[in-house]
Amino acid sequence: MAGIYLHIPFCKKACHYCNFHFSTQTTHIQAFVDALIQEIALQKSYLNEPIKTIYFGGGTPSLLNELQLKAIVEAIYSHFDVANSIECTLEANPDDMNPGKLVAWKQLGFNRLSIGIQSFQAPALTWMNRAHTVEQSHAAIDMAKKAGIHNLSIDLIYGTPTLSDEALMADLDWIKKYEIGHVSCYALTVEDKTALKKLIERAQIEDVDPEKQARHFEIVCSTLEAMGMEHYEISNFAKPGFRSQHNSHYWSGQTYLGLGPSAHSFNTVSRQWNIANNALYIQSLSNKQLNFEIEFLTDADRYNEYMMTSLRRMEGFDLDLIQSKFGAKYCTHSIDILETMRSKNFFQQDGNCYTLRNEAKFLADGIASDFFILESAQSS
């Protein structure tokens, strides 16, 4: 089964830490929606299997009005083979949510909400330059439940200078009180070309503390797992039956189509990404032209991606699968790297399957990179 991701590149204000493609100039939202619907039509042949998941991300998809969302959803159903039972997710910010919108979203087929809480602590929200308040966060969750949308995911960010261990525990306690089924927890990362990076360089705000982030990661893992949540991906926790099907498709190497500026698509043979410029995106599609770059994946590229995603998932990697999918060269390489890491005790083994021990999970991306085989991909 395939998935569709739609990138809605608009926000009310810029969070200091965000490096995703977005604009705070919202005057051209309708022109963007028209272009997005045109792209849906032009890309109708990209996927050759039924659509099982639809995910509206961003940016802030909850900024779109009911008519705009309805037009996009209808275009998807018009041009793609959509399965009878799908997971349809909308990312929403608490300050955009109200009872009327929630009823409309449910009627449009959205059966899962990913709510950008980030923290239930006012100082942390101020430090991140979030648009919503703590009170709006609580109200948003209550409204969603009353509207009958019970498949809720909450985003939390840990490791910020203002967030103490006790405050983080308080954030996690709300997950238990609200009986949330899915939580995405991210260590605050200082990305290049963000307001946060500039503020830290100018010594206008405190830098993040790696030791504190590692400690917070341990608190998150132990607390959520004690609540009965599976730590099924490095940054994601879910009660049984509440994993994100859409993101699980990404991590397991299944095909997906990305629509909207900067969105990525993958069909197992190549990866492509749309131009990350709203004006040029709209202009191209007004002329019925797609505007993207494409990269044809080598065996090394596919192996590297498998190792990166596998080491972030609770299932880990399988040497037998590597042998059958990539060949003896890659299996031998993996065994050699495992041998060099033996003294570090990063892994636990079950037959030919290897998963990271809890104490190594915070280092997952770095460990994965040690397995990478560096060969140039073919681009055009």
N, C-alpha and C positions, 0 to 999 in steps of 0.2 A: 504494500500500500504506500502511496505517495502523500506528500504534504505540500501545502501552499503557505508561504509566509508573505505578509504584506507590510511593508515599512511605511509608516505614516510619519513624515518628517517635520512635525510641528510640535512646539512646546510653548507654554505660557511664559516661562522664564528658563534661563540656563542654570542647571545645577553645576556647581563648581567642579565636580569630579567627572562629568560626562564627556566622553569622546566619541559618542555615536553621532551619526549625521542627523542634524535637525536645524530648524530655523525658528526664531521667535517672531518672524514676520508672518502673520497668519492671514493676511489679506488675499492670498492666492490659493486658499484651501480648495475652493470649488474648481479652479483651473487644474489643480493637482488631481482632484478626484476624477475629472473628465479624462485626464491623461492616463491615470491608473486603469480606468475602465477600457481605454484604448489598448493599453499594454496587455490586459487580460485577454482581449480578443486576438492580439497578434501572437501571443504565446500559448494559444490553445493546444498546439501540437507538441509542446515540450515534454509533457508527461503522457505516457502510454499505459497508464494503469489508474484504477480508481483512486480518488482523493479521500483519504481517511482523516486528515487533520487540516484545519485552517487556523492560522494564527495571525492576529492583528497586533503588530509590535511597533516600536518607534524609538524616539519620539513619543507622542502621546495620542494614541488612537481614540481615546475618550473625548478628544476635542471635536471630533466629527459629529455632526448632527444626525438625527435618525434617518432623514432622507438620503444623506450621503452614504451612510453605512448600508442602507437598504439597496441603493443602486449598485454598490460594490458587490454585496453578497449575491444579488440577482445575476450580475454579470458572471460571477464564478460558476453558479449553477447552470447558467446558459451555455457556457463554453467548455465545461469540464464534466467528466463522469464522477459525480460525488456519491460516495457510499451512503447507504441508508442510515447508518449509525456512525456519526463522526464526533470528534472532539473539536469544538469551535471556541477558541480562546480570544478574549479581548483584554489587552493591557489597559488598565484604568488608573488614573490618579484620584485620590480621595476627594479632592476639591472639585472634581468634575461630576461626581456621582450624586444623583438624587432619585427619589422613588419613581418619577416618571421615566427617566432614562433607563433605569433598571428594567422596568416593565417592557419598554421598547426593545432593549437589547435581548431580553429573553424571547420575545416574539420573533425577532430576526434570526434566532437559532443559536445565539451565544449561550453555551451551557457551562462555560468555565471562565472565571475572571482571574487575572493576575494583577493584584493591587499593589501599587508602588508605595508601600508604607515607609520603608527604609529604616524608620525608628519610631518608637512611641515616646521618645524623649525630646522635649522642645529644644534644648541646647544643641542636640545633634542635628535636628532639622535645620536650625538656623545656620550652623556651621556648613552644612551641605548646600545651603541656599535653596531649599525645597519650597514649593509654592503653597503646600498645605500645612495645616496645624494638627496637633495631636488629637484635638477634639474631632476634627474631620475624619481622621483615620478610624476612630472608634465608630463614628456614625456610619461610615462607608461599609464597614463589615456588618453592622446591624441591618442596614438597608438591604444589602445583598441577600442576607439570610431571609429577611422578611419577603423579599421578592421571589424566593424559591430557588435562588442560585446557590447551591451548597458546595459545588466543586470550586473551592477558592484556593488560590495560591497567594502567599504573602512574600514580598521582597523585603529583606533586611540587609543592612550594611553594618559590618562590625569593624573594629580597629580604628575608629576615628578618635582624634585627641580628646574630645569632650565625653566620650562614652566610657564610663568606668566598668569594671567587671560586674558590679552590682546593678548598674543600669542595663547592661546586656542581659543579665539574668532576668531583670524585670521585663524586658522586651520579649524574651522567650516564654516567660510565664503567661503573657497574653495569648500566645499561640495555643497553649494548653486550655486556657479559659474559654477561648472562642472555638475550640475543637477544630482548628484549621487542618485541612488534609494535606497541604503541600506548602513547603517553605523553601525559598531560594535565598541562601545566605552568602554574601560576597564580602571578602576582605577589601577594604577601600584601597584602590590602586591609584597611584599618582601617574596619570597618563600625560604624555607630551601633548603640547598644544591645547591644554585645558586651562581654565581660570585657576584651578587649584594649583597646578604646577607653577604658574606665574606668581601666585600669592605666596607660596612657600619660598620660591627663589628670592622674592623681595622681603622675606622674613616678616610678612604681614600676618601670617597665621602659622601655627605650629605644624611641623612635619609629622608624618605618621611614624609609629614606633614598631619595627618588625617583630620585636619580642612580644609586644602587647598583642599584635595581630595573631601570632602563633598561639598565644595563651587563649585569646578569644575563640580561635578556631577549635581548640580542645573543649572549651566550655560549650560551644554550639553543638559539637558532635555528641558529647556525653549527655547533654541535657535533652536534645531532641530524640536521640536513640532511646533514652529512658522513658520518653513519652510513647514509644512504640513505633517511631518513624524509621524507615529504611534510609540509610545513607547511600542512595543508589547512584549518585554522581557527586563529585567533589563538592559542588556548591548547592546540591539539591537533596532534599529530604521529603519523604512521602509516607503517609500511612498506606497500608496495603490497599491496592486498587486505585490509588490517587497519583501515581506517577504521571508526569507530563508525557503524553503519547507523542506529541509533536516533537519535543526536544529529544525524546528517546529515539525517534526516527533519525535525527541528525547524528546522534552518537553511535548508532548502529550501522551507519553507512548507507541508509536508504535514500531514495531520490526525493528531491524537493525543488519547488520552483519559488524563487524570490521575486517579488514584484515591488516596484517603488524605487526611489533614488537610493543607491548604495546597497540594495538587496542582492544577496548571493543566491545562485542556483547550482544544483549538483545532479548529474545524471549517471554517475559511476565512471564515466569516461572523461568528462571535462567538468570544470568549474567555471562559472562566469559571474560577473558582478556588474551591476548597473552604475552608470555615472552618478557620482555623489554631488550633484548640483541640481537644485530644484528647478531653476529657470531653464537650464539646458535639457533637463529631463522632459519638462512640459513642452518645450519648443520641438524637440525631436518627435514626440508622440503626436503633436498637432499635425505633423507631416507624415504620420503613420510609419515612423521609423524607430527601431529599437536602438538604444545607445548603450553598449556594454563592451567590456573586455572579456576575453576567454582564455583559459589556460587548459591545455590538454595534459592530463595527469600521466606521469610515468609510473612504473611499478614502485619505484622508490617513494614517490609522492603518496601513493595509496598506502604503502606500508607505514610511512611516517604518520599519516592521518590515523591509521588503525591503532598504532601504538599510543598516540596522543589521546584519542577518545577512549580507548580500552583502559588505560591506566587511570582515567578519571571516573570510570564506572566500577561498580561493586563487582561486576563479573570478571574484570581483569582481562588478560590476554591469554590466548591458547596457542601453544607451539604447534599442535596438530593442524589448527586452522591456518597458521602462518605457512606451514609446509604445503598445504593443499592449495591455498589461495595465491601465495607469492613465490613458492619454490624453495628448494633446499638452501640456496644462497642466503635467503632472509632468515630461515630457521636457524642455520648455523651462526649467523651474525647475532641473532637474539640470544642464543645460548652463550656465546662468547661474552656479550655484555653482562648477562646475568652472573657469569663467573667473576667478572671484575668487581661486581657489586656484592658478592657473597658476604664479605666481612662487615658490610654496612647493615645487613639484616633488614633490608627494605621490604622483602616479599614473604608472603606465605604461599605455600604450594599445595595444590590438590591435583595429583597426577601431572599432566602437562599444562595445567592452568595456573597462572600466577596473578595474585592480587596484592595490592599494597597493604602493609600493616597499618593500623590506625595512626601510629606515630610518624609514618612516612607520607601520609596523604596530603599534608600541607605542602609537601615538596613535589607533588605529582608532576607538574609541568616540567620542572627541571630534570626529574628522573626520566621522563619520556624523551626529552631532547637528547639524552645520552644514547638512546637507541637509534636516533635518526641516521639515515643514510643520505648523504648530501650529493644529490645529482640535480642538474638543472632541468626544470620543466620546459616544455615547448609552449611558447606564448604567441598570441597574435592579437 
